[in-house]
Amino acid sequence: MSYQEQAPTQVAAPDTADEHDRTLAPSRLLLVRHGESTWNAGRRIQGQLDPPLSDRGVAQAQEVAERFAGHRLEGLYCSDLDRARRTAELIGAAVGMEPVDEPGLREIALGAWEGRTREELIEDYPALWERWSREPDWDIVPGGEGAAPFAERVNATLDQLRERHPRGDVLCVTHGGVIQVAVLDVVGRASRGQFPFLIENCSVTVIRRSRRRTVVTAVNDTCHLT
């Protein structure tokens, strides 16, 4: 399956014209979550720590790279964490581009919780975990980045990339939390720790911006994965 869009064969209704007219839909963000890391496999919180891809993660990255082989991109960016960088390098080889590190695409920093499992958090932070279980909120994580600064960083970074590339497709290899924030921003909701969308490793999420509006056209697309 390709992300190339076909020209419309007939005139669309006024309220749906920008769904198909490329002159009204000049830019898209293709957001790819990195491949499975060794800590994903062990269900260990990563945040901004830097475990490598697992063997399965490398295979997933190769599959998403094959999906984009030959696809024209105006830009290819990645979080500078290893799991995202390695995924982006494989995509870059398939499209003939070198990925550019963008620290603003990093996952949320989770302070004292990074590197720990759920079971360890329950044992070491029982009161905080009880609060998190009742109402997840990044602001309760000791030493963490916080919800508002995280959302502001992500949205500012994506806005900068859109300004840098006002037309065409820009692919960003990033993290699940970043993609959640980006999608929630389009629908006008804040993410304070609750992630309503499933964002799997090496899935593709697409956000399209036209002169009229910004829409989410795909979330957690994994049809390329075996």
ZATORDREN-605396 format. One line per 5 residues: their letters; for each residue z, y, x of C-alpha. Coordinates in steps of 0.25 Angstrom, whole numbers. Example, Ala and Ser with C-alpha at 12.3 -4.5 7.8 and 13.67 -1.06 7.14 Angstrom:
// residues 2
as	31 -18 49 | 29 -4 55 .
// end
This chain:
// residues 226
msyqe	0 0 0 | -3 14 5 | 2 27 3 | -12 34 2 | -13 40 -11 .
qaptq	-26 39 -19 | -33 51 -25 | -32 52 -40 | -43 47 -48 | -41 57 -60 .
vaapd	-33 70 -63 | -19 68 -65 | -11 74 -76 | -5 88 -72 | 10 82 -71 .
tadeh	5 71 -61 | -6 77 -54 | 2 79 -41 | 5 64 -41 | -9 61 -36 .
drtla	-15 74 -31 | -14 74 -16 | -16 89 -15 | -3 90 -23 | 5 79 -16 .
psrll	3 83 -1 | 14 76 5 | 22 63 5 | 35 58 12 | 34 44 15 .
lvrhg	49 40 17 | 51 26 24 | 64 20 26 | 66 14 40 | 65 -1 41 .
estwn	78 -10 40 | 87 -8 52 | 97 -17 58 | 108 -10 50 | 101 -10 37 .
agrri	101 -25 39 | 116 -25 41 | 119 -15 30 | 125 -6 40 | 125 9 37 .
qgqld	115 17 47 | 115 31 44 | 110 38 57 | 114 26 66 | 102 19 72 .
pplsd	100 4 70 | 86 -1 73 | 77 -8 63 | 79 -23 61 | 68 -33 62 .
rgvaq	66 -32 47 | 66 -17 48 | 55 -17 59 | 46 -26 50 | 48 -17 38 .
aqeva	44 -5 47 | 32 -12 51 | 28 -15 36 | 30 0 32 | 22 4 44 .
erfag	11 -5 39 | 11 1 26 | 8 15 32 | -2 10 42 | -14 20 42 .
hrleg	-7 30 32 | -9 44 36 | 4 51 38 | 6 66 41 | 20 63 48 .
lycsd	29 52 52 | 43 54 53 | 56 46 55 | 71 47 56 | 74 46 71 .
ldrar	83 34 68 | 78 21 75 | 76 13 62 | 67 24 56 | 60 27 69 .
rtael	56 13 71 | 51 12 57 | 43 25 59 | 37 20 72 | 31 8 65 .
igaav	25 17 54 | 20 26 65 | 13 15 72 | 6 12 59 | 1 26 55 .
gmepv	-1 31 70 | 10 41 70 | 23 43 78 | 35 45 70 | 42 58 72 .
depgl	58 57 72 | 64 66 61 | 80 65 62 | 80 72 48 | 76 58 42 .
reial	88 51 48 | 97 44 38 | 110 50 33 | 121 50 44 | 132 42 39 .
gaweg	143 45 49 | 154 35 50 | 147 25 40 | 135 23 49 | 135 9 55 .
rtree	144 3 45 | 142 -7 34 | 147 -6 20 | 158 -15 22 | 163 -7 34 .
liedy	163 6 26 | 171 -1 15 | 181 -5 26 | 182 8 34 | 180 18 23 .
palwe	185 13 10 | 188 26 4 | 175 32 7 | 167 19 3 | 174 19 -10 .
rwsre	169 34 -12 | 155 30 -8 | 155 18 -17 | 159 27 -29 | 149 38 -25 .
pdwdi	141 37 -13 | 140 51 -5 | 136 53 9 | 146 64 11 | 158 54 11 .
vpgge	153 47 23 | 161 51 35 | 153 59 46 | 140 57 37 | 129 67 36 .
gaapf	132 70 21 | 123 70 9 | 118 84 8 | 115 85 23 | 108 72 23 .
aervn	99 76 11 | 97 90 17 | 92 84 30 | 83 74 24 | 76 84 14 .
atldq	75 94 25 | 68 84 34 | 58 79 23 | 55 94 19 | 52 97 34 .
lrerh	43 85 35 | 35 89 22 | 34 103 27 | 28 97 40 | 18 89 33 .
prgdv	15 95 20 | 4 85 17 | 2 70 18 | 12 59 21 | 24 60 30 .
lcvth	31 47 32 | 46 47 36 | 54 35 41 | 68 37 37 | 80 31 30 .
ggviq	85 27 16 | 94 39 14 | 84 49 18 | 74 43 8 | 84 43 -3 .
vavld	87 58 0 | 72 61 0 | 70 54 -13 | 82 60 -20 | 78 74 -16 .
vvgra	65 72 -24 | 72 68 -36 | 83 79 -35 | 95 70 -32 | 105 70 -20 .
srgqf	109 58 -12 | 123 58 -8 | 124 43 -5 | 117 37 -17 | 104 31 -14 .
pflie	96 28 -27 | 84 23 -21 | 81 10 -14 | 75 14 0 | 73 1 8 .
ncsvt	69 0 22 | 55 4 25 | 52 8 11 | 43 20 8 | 47 32 -1 .
virrs	37 43 -4 | 40 57 -8 | 28 66 -11 | 28 81 -12 | 17 89 -19 .
rrrtv	16 104 -22 | 22 100 -36 | 33 91 -33 | 39 80 -24 | 39 66 -29 .
vtavn	44 52 -24 | 32 43 -25 | 39 30 -19 | 53 25 -16 | 56 13 -8 .
dtchl	42 7 -7 | 43 -6 0 | 30 -13 -4 | 26 -14 11 | 38 -22 15 .
t	39 -37 15 .
// end
